[in-house]
Amino acid sequence: MSESEEITLLLGTGCQRPFVEALVSFADKYRSSMTSDLVQKNRKLGTRALIRIARRLAKYPDQADLHTIFSRSVLAEFLPA
């Protein structure tokens, strides 16, 4: 999916444009840093995950600490069940 398509989709959640641009920018950098082996094993920060984050930001704009949100999204697999 292209960046403009992702931005349009995320804006549809009600999330503010600065947050959407930050989400897409970080996701692009994160995705490009992963090797092809890692992408196939565990696809993190896909469009579905970005939609979940954008919905949360739209619902709770006062809790918009992107560093914490990204940390939880990316490192969630290491938490105990």
C-alpha angles and dihedrals in degrees: 000000000000123000093248091052091051092049091051091048093048093047087056089066091066095252116145118258097243090055092046092051091049091049094050093043093051093044092052092050092045093048093048091052093058121090120232091255093056093046092057094045099048122003106202127183094020121160092273092055091047090052090053091050092047092050090051091049090049092050097043108027091162090064095056100139098144093186092060093042093052092045091054093046096049098038098039092104091065094057118101116260 
